[in-house]
Amino acid sequence: MLRRTPPVALAAALTASAVALGGCGGATSSTSTHLVDRGTVRIAESSETPSFDPYSAFGAAQAHYAYDSLVNLAPDGTLVTGLASSWQATTTTATFTLRPGVTCSDGTPLTASAVARALTYAGNPGNQLAGARTVLPNVPFTASADDGTGRVSTTTAAPFPFLVRTIGLLPIVCPAGLDRPGSLDRATQGTGPYVLTRYTPGGPYEFTVRDDYSWGPAGATTTHPGLPARIVISVVPQSSTVANLLLTGGVDIAGVSGPDRARLTGHGLTTADVATVVGLTFFNQRPGRVLADRELRRALVAALDRRGLANVAVGGTGSPAGDFGAEGAVCHAALADANLPARNAVEALRDAGWTRSADGPLTKDGRMLRLRLITSPDLGPTLPSVAELMAREWTELGVEVDLVTESLPALVNAMYRSADFDVVVGSTPGFALPVGFIPFFSGSTPAQGLNFAGVTNPEYDALVTKALGETDTTGCGTWNRAAAALFRSADALPIAEGRSSVYGYRTTFATTFGGRLVPTSIRLHQ
């Protein structure tokens, strides 16, 4: 039996953002001016942060300013030190040795017992901490501490290959915050380089640097020239407005996607490209649905112009997606071309028993082939156009397609409650680890699980079971064979490789997976 994350966490991950991001990297820049010491950096975000609790669904995105984790991701995706100076792991245990001298923002020393308490609190299913569950492994675990040696040890109830990349990346809340968890909505209690010093509903939010900080990624400190003393985050929903502010110096750092990126080229801005996957198509395979027929799914996928769909998805010269996760995700590989059905669609439909007379509809045993295809612009502005092209190509084969554009709540209802769809063009959750996709491709349907399309793929299940017993990236070959099985069975189809960018005006910085800023890397220039 495959183990899976509780539905609340991953359902939130699937539907919370319009286009989930992936990728990693530093930033390129032509900035060569003098550094501004202890200045203010202004950052624009597209949505507000109603809670800065790092274990909530909202606060996790901003946690890196005020909270540290046991390890950190480097821009190239490798693991570097954080609160822990060293670590070791198997598929069932992980031990972290804390670096000495770490203090919480209230001045109290961080102990191994405090870290174990935070891990236990975040991992308790009864606390229903959606943000924490999207980071932690999807198997139960226990945490213990030895304050004498500074070691924190964790043990899982079942094998899980990525313990360091999950438990090790959880933001650690200090005891003062765990004593009063309700206070974490508007105040921070961590060991990070900044402290939240001003909260305004709807923004702006202000962080102030800690002068005594010396345990950042790979030992980074807050004493470097050019590191801002203050970070002010404002909420600017419109991408075009963000682009204007970057060009005029109204903000210093912001992410921009879509056609507005073209306006920012050639203006000397720092640029960090972020790889994305735009669009993920699921086929409803529940009993009684027409697409429970594997050969029919394969024929319909073979009929699609994947490059045309990719061009529509990214608004230009797009490339078809090669994997379910974005470039930079762990175990990412180009799998689609070698494993997607490539047979002539008309012949495949005929062999599957679907026939067509003249220009009439496709029929089988007197039943017309009719598909309900749904999507929502709330998950990405180009997705309705992707669905429209998909419908047009299938209509040419003789399929009757009911194309429906829904609001996000209606789409979620169709996916997780009514199951009234045959094809859904949605957004990818954008997981950094292949284990994140397991609940969507196996196990129970809602409300007991997240397998809303009713995917049943024994080959995938067997390979996942094997991969769960292989430590960290040593199992990438097995994970990729599992994903290839999904492509061959036409269980789902990612649409396009996309790009967004994080831009800097008079600033330089580094980013990690998803375009997340590394706070200790930010430098303000004149």
Summary of the structure (lengths in Angstrom):
residues: 526
radius of gyration: 23.9
end to end distance: 57.9
largest distance: 81.4
contacts: 1879
relative contact order: 0.19
helix: 32%
strand: 23%
